[in-house]
């Protein structure tokens, strides 16, 4: 008996990340984050309730992604480095709708899957700095601008503060249990200039605009939370 191809298989692409899986991941994240720490979520109402959205998150700790999954008002599909998809964690991340990306190459499969998420009105999570660092948005990659301009999705800047301030005594490398982590959502904005251009120059200009908005949001978030 012939099996009908699932969405995305007919033309050789991988299946669109599961929206139901991301919703399950959000439920798991809520239980873990609020059970182990004390997230303080500010400005979540700024995330559009429907339509394609990109959450642009600073990245100072490995906990930042799971923290967003458990505190964002909508299920999130994160672009996650392929090195994390090892052992039993790989199938789990797949089932909850997360997207594996090879950071060492132009990963067309990851790009297609991310655009599929946005094309179906979902929420894509991106660490625009590309890797874990100071979490200060000092340098961002052009992928965020490409996804935003190509899809027309709104960008919502997100600052996660406090995840890397102290190490816990029981589990080294994680914040102390029941400590406070602040998650601050900023105002949604469009990356493009309204012209619809997708040229390299237009994307470079969009990247500059995005970096300015993200840096300003992080400064405001630190002032608001005192961190």
C-alpha positions, -999 to 999 in steps of 0.1 A, spaced: 0 0 0 13 34 -10 18 59 18 7 94 11 35 119 17 31 142 47 33 179 42 68 188 31 78 154 19 66 154 -16 93 178 -28 121 163 -7 118 186 22 114 175 58 80 178 74 70 211 88 78 212 126 48 201 146 27 229 160 11 204 184 46 192 194 56 228 202 24 232 223 34 201 243 70 215 247 55 247 260 35 227 286 67 209 297 86 241 298 60 258 320 62 229 345 100 228 346 107 265 346 80 275 372 87 243 392 125 249 395 129 287 393 109 318 397 105 334 363 93 370 363 77 377 329 72 413 318 55 425 287 43 391 273 12 410 261 34 426 235 36 393 216 10 393 188 -17 368 196 -18 354 160 2 355 128 39 349 122 63 362 149 100 359 155 113 360 191 148 374 190 164 363 223 197 373 239 218 342 247 240 340 278 230 306 292 218 272 279 187 277 300 175 307 279 158 286 252 138 263 277 130 294 298 114 310 267 95 279 258 80 279 293 72 316 296 62 328 261 25 332 256 26 311 224 43 278 215 78 285 201 99 266 175 135 274 182 164 271 158 188 249 179 224 238 170 226 203 157 251 193 184 222 194 209 203 167 189 224 138 204 212 107 222 176 107 235 174 145 234 174 145 196 141 127 191 126 146 220 135 180 205 121 168 171 88 157 187 83 190 204 87 209 171 123 223 175 145 228 144 180 214 141 204 237 123 240 232 111 257 264 120 288 256 99 270 257 66 240 272 48 215 247 61 188 248 35 167 222 54 166 243 85 159 275 65 130 258 48 115 244 80 118 278 98 101 295 69 74 268 70 67 277 107 63 314 98 43 306 67 18 287 89 15 317 113 37 302 140 64 316 163 101 311 155 127 315 183 161 328 172 193 336 191 205 363 167 240 363 182 244 328 168 259 312 199 260 316 236 281 346 247 277 377 267 240 380 258 243 417 249 233 416 212 267 432 204 270 412 172 241 396 153 240 374 122 221 382 91 198 352 93 173 370 115 169 398 89 164 372 62 137 353 79 119 386 89 120 402 55 113 370 36 83 361 57 70 395 67 69 383 103 71 408 132 101 406 154 97 408 192 129 414 211 133 393 243 158 398 271 165 370 295 183 383 326 197 365 356 202 331 341 240 334 342 245 355 374 251 327 399 256 290 398 235 267 419 250 245 447 232 213 437 236 215 399 266 234 387 261 254 356 224 262 364 210 291 383 202 283 420 169 266 424 140 289 431 161 319 421 145 347 400 151 350 363 136 379 344 121 376 309 112 409 293 94 411 260 97 442 239 75 459 213 70 441 180 85 457 149 91 451 112 127 446 100 121 459 65 119 494 53 85 489 37 99 486 1 97 448 0 133 446 -12 153 414 -4 186 424 -19 219 420 0 220 457 7 184 457 20 192 428 43 223 444 56 203 476 63 177 455 81 203 438 102 216 473 113 181 484 122 174 451 141 206 454 161 197 489 172 162 478 183 175 448 202 203 467 220 179 494 230 154 468 244 181 451 264 192 484 279 156 492 288 151 457 302 181 461 325 169 494 337 134 481 343 146 450 363 177 465 379 200 438 365 
